[in-house]
Amino acid sequence: MTKMLMRNSTIAAMMLTATGFGSVVNARSWDPGPYPEGFVSANGNEVYYEVFEGGYLAEIELDGDCRSDIDLWIYDDNGHLITKSTSYDCYEYVNFVPAWTGEFKIVVENHGKPNGSRYWLTTY
């Protein structure tokens, strides 16, 4: 399932095919807002796309219900892996400063448990 997260002040509409929201924290003052929960099935993944501004810190936090090991992978708009967090845990966090403003792919992966895992994804 693909979700579109937009956080650029010049983009007025959020394009979502499922639940998900984004926000930015930099020189401007933005509230991250409420984030609905997601669900990733066993050995599956959920994909989000979000625009991050070049030169500003981007932070992504993934907090799961601890029923399964979930991981976080971030790719740039050219498909290159930018960063990842793959601990044996249900909490993952990454941060980076994009070299340019662009759309980044956020992948939430579940490594196991047949009952899947609920999670909350937050971007700053």
Phi, psi and omega in degrees: 000136181250137179235142179253122177247125179241138180221008181278132184297341179275351179258113187279325188255145172266131178254110184234135171258354174202194183282150177155141179220159178221165178206173180229143174234113177206224180295334176274159179257109180236146174265136179292334176074177180283147180237118178292158180280155175243175178218134176236126184283170182304132180053027181247184176212159175236140185240133176237152172236132180218143176272124174247144182276134178298139177084356179245144179298129174249131180232138180227127182239133179236119183237113183261175180274004176067022173272353181198162175280118177244147182232163185231127180232136180237129180237147176279180184287358174258003179086008179275137177293124180266312180199166178206161173223114188228045178289166176273068189207181178248013176232129178225148180213137173222156170214153180196163175245108180297141178286337180215162175282128181192176180270125181249144180264126179248121182244126174255121181245144175248124182253069174137232185008114182298340180273359178075187183211137172273152180208164175235123181253129180231135176239143179234000000 
